[in-house]
Amino acid sequence: MSLMDIPFSTIDGAPASLADYSGKVILIVNVASRCGLAPQYEKLEKLQETYGDRGFTVIGFPSNQFLQELSSTDAIKEYCSTTWGVTFPMMEKVRVNGRSAHPLYAELTTHPDQAGKAGKVKWNFEKFVVTPDGAVHRFRPTTEPDDPAILSLIEETLPAAA
């Protein structure tokens, strides 16, 4: 099964996969509402607003792997919308590491970061950019969503304007 075909569920319980976003530049990020890095939500939303109509999407995967996510789906949805104005797709809460890691993250973590290191997600807000050709680019949690490396990758791989 390819990365694009791994099933998961939206935060509202509907079936989904990355294939639903085929042809787009996808920024996948494991999020947590009570994390010190949560202000990155603002920059993630700004990316969605800037590039969303050009073939880009952020996809947030809440995770309590590091014990910093709210317990209920409703609380997560309310926090994201009222605190940060999140409009990008949010998915079900998942585990990102270990034997019970979601299959999507089990696959994503096989890809190395810019330093050549693959393996476990280090913390909340680790970012994976999946380009339309299926390449995976990994950025560690402290790399801000508007980091020049992420912005140039998005801009270079956005689908051609119609």
SULSUL-V920859 format. One record per residue. N is the residue number from 1. SS is DSSP state (@ for helix, = for strand, . for the rest). BURIAL is 1 if it has 16 or more other ideal C-beta (glycine too) atoms within 10 Angstrom, else 0. D_FIRST is the distance of its C-alpha to the first C-alpha in Angstrom with 1 decimal. Layout:
N/SS/BURIAL/D_FIRST  N/SS/BURIAL/D_FIRST
//
This chain:
1/./0/0.0  2/./0/3.8  3/@/1/6.7  4/@/0/8.1  5/@/0/6.2  6/./1/6.8  7/./0/9.9  8/=/1/13.3  9/=/0/16.9  10/=/0/19.7  11/./1/22.8  12/./0/24.3  13/./0/21.7  14/./0/20.0  15/=/0/16.3  16/=/1/14.6  17/./1/11.6  18/@/1/12.0  19/@/0/11.7  20/@/0/15.1  21/@/1/16.4  22/./0/15.2  23/./0/17.9  24/./1/19.3  25/=/1/20.0  26/=/1/18.5  27/=/1/20.3  28/=/1/18.5  29/=/1/21.2  30/=/1/21.8  31/=/1/25.2  32/./1/28.0  33/./1/31.2  34/./0/33.6  35/./1/32.5  36/./0/35.0  37/./1/32.5  38/./1/32.2  39/./0/34.4  40/@/1/31.4  41/@/1/30.5  42/@/0/33.4  43/@/1/32.0  44/@/1/28.5  45/@/1/30.2  46/@/0/32.3  47/@/1/29.3  48/@/1/28.0  49/@/0/31.5  50/@/0/31.9  51/@/1/28.7  52/@/0/27.2  53/@/0/28.8  54/@/0/27.8  55/./1/24.0  56/=/1/23.3  57/=/1/22.3  58/=/1/22.4  59/=/1/20.2  60/=/1/21.8  61/=/1/20.3  62/=/1/23.3  63/./1/23.3  64/./1/26.2  65/./1/24.9  66/./1/28.1  67/./0/30.3  68/./1/31.1  69/./1/29.4  70/./1/31.3  71/./0/30.8  72/./0/30.3  73/@/0/28.1  74/@/0/31.3  75/@/0/32.8  76/@/1/29.9  77/@/1/30.0  78/@/0/33.7  79/@/1/33.8  80/@/1/31.4  81/@/0/33.2  82/@/0/36.8  83/@/0/36.7  84/@/1/34.5  85/./0/34.2  86/./1/30.4  87/./0/29.1  88/./1/25.6  89/=/1/22.7  90/=/1/22.6  91/=/1/19.9  92/./1/20.3  93/./1/21.7  94/./1/19.1  95/./1/19.6  96/./1/18.5  97/./1/19.6  98/./0/19.9  99/./0/18.5  100/./0/18.1  101/./1/16.4  102/./1/14.0  103/@/0/10.4  104/@/1/10.6  105/@/1/13.7  106/@/1/12.6  107/@/1/10.3  108/@/1/13.2  109/./1/15.8  110/./0/14.7  111/./0/16.2  112/./0/20.0  113/=/1/22.7  114/./0/25.5  115/./0/27.3  116/./0/24.4  117/./0/23.6  118/./0/20.2  119/./0/19.9  120/./0/20.9  121/./1/21.6  122/./0/25.4  123/./1/26.6  124/./1/26.2  125/./1/25.6  126/./1/23.3  127/=/1/21.8  128/=/1/18.7  129/=/1/19.1  130/=/1/16.1  131/./1/17.8  132/./0/17.1  133/./0/16.1  134/./0/13.2  135/./0/15.5  136/=/1/15.8  137/=/1/19.4  138/=/1/20.5  139/=/1/23.9  140/./0/25.6  141/./1/27.3  142/./0/30.7  143/./1/29.6  144/./1/30.8  145/./1/28.8  146/./0/31.5  147/./0/31.5  148/@/0/32.3  149/@/0/29.2  150/@/1/26.9  151/@/0/29.2  152/@/0/29.4  153/@/1/25.6  154/@/1/25.3  155/@/0/28.3  156/@/0/27.2  157/@/1/23.8  158/./1/24.7  159/./0/24.4  160/./0/27.7  161/./0/30.3  162/./0/30.8
//
